[in-house]
Amino acid sequence: QSALTQPASVSGSPGQSITISCTGNTSGFSIYNSVSWYQQHPGKAPKLIISGVSNRPSGISNRFSGSKSGNTASLTISGLQAEDEADYYCHSFTSTSILVFGGGTKLTVL
Amino acid sequence: QVQLQESGPRLVKPSETLSLNCTVSGGSISLYLWTWIRQPPGKTLEWIGYIHGSGPSTTYSPSLESRVTMSVDTSRSQVSLNLNFVTPADTAMYYCARLTEGGFDVWGQGTTVIVSS
């Protein structure tokens, strides 16, 4: 069981918006303002798409946005496109400088 | 533009030591934290540890720290990973990545390691 909980899968049709949640599941793994999100296509290395909860690195589409409320961070993808179909992972630092990942969410574009 | 390239044996025997290198090009190794992350087939990402580019400050995952050693060779711009006493459960894609406040912003392409006799 991962320290950060994500839904195993989400799906949406082209043009729609979807949201993937990431929740710290123990008191020791609180979601700090260091949450980042990664997109991973099959056979490829993960790619940073959101840093520091809601910041988009250079070159990342503004269709990707991040937010945080309490102990849950969220990634929203608007205007879904076929190329968005991938696995998505959240990551956070913890109070003890240990790093943790979520279990990953498979996004299917219908 | 910073690029990372992992290298090392693809096949390691059980109980032996897995040794990988990550070569950093296009940027300074000394100014950043460098991390190893692995991903078993079909599974999620697992953070192994990180080291400061100027060495030797390290932080390891509690689940692996008894078997892990990371080091930096600034003259070669390399970050190394040693994982002792491997088992088939250590079979995975191993990535090196640059760690900043915002997360892992640069990744290598990864290298597959299979633990088998």
HADDOCK unambig.tbl for C-alpha pairs under 7 A between the chains (distance, minus, plus):
assign (segid A and resid 34 and name CA) (segid B and resid 101 and name CA) 6.88 0.50 0.50
assign (segid A and resid 34 and name CA) (segid B and resid 102 and name CA) 6.15 0.50 0.50
assign (segid A and resid 36 and name CA) (segid B and resid 102 and name CA) 6.63 0.50 0.50
assign (segid A and resid 36 and name CA) (segid B and resid 103 and name CA) 5.78 0.50 0.50
assign (segid A and resid 44 and name CA) (segid B and resid 109 and name CA) 7.00 0.50 0.50
assign (segid A and resid 45 and name CA) (segid B and resid 107 and name CA) 6.79 0.50 0.50
assign (segid A and resid 45 and name CA) (segid B and resid 109 and name CA) 5.54 0.50 0.50
assign (segid A and resid 45 and name CA) (segid B and resid 110 and name CA) 6.71 0.50 0.50
assign (segid A and resid 48 and name CA) (segid B and resid 104 and name CA) 6.63 0.50 0.50
assign (segid A and resid 48 and name CA) (segid B and resid 105 and name CA) 5.75 0.50 0.50
assign (segid A and resid 51 and name CA) (segid B and resid 102 and name CA) 4.58 0.50 0.50
assign (segid A and resid 51 and name CA) (segid B and resid 103 and name CA) 5.99 0.50 0.50
assign (segid A and resid 52 and name CA) (segid B and resid 102 and name CA) 4.89 0.50 0.50
assign (segid A and resid 98 and name CA) (segid B and resid 61 and name CA) 6.58 0.50 0.50
assign (segid A and resid 99 and name CA) (segid B and resid 47 and name CA) 6.47 0.50 0.50
assign (segid A and resid 100 and name CA) (segid B and resid 47 and name CA) 6.64 0.50 0.50
assign (segid A and resid 101 and name CA) (segid B and resid 45 and name CA) 6.42 0.50 0.50
assign (segid A and resid 101 and name CA) (segid B and resid 46 and name CA) 6.75 0.50 0.50
assign (segid A and resid 103 and name CA) (segid B and resid 44 and name CA) 5.38 0.50 0.50
assign (segid A and resid 104 and name CA) (segid B and resid 44 and name CA) 6.01 0.50 0.50
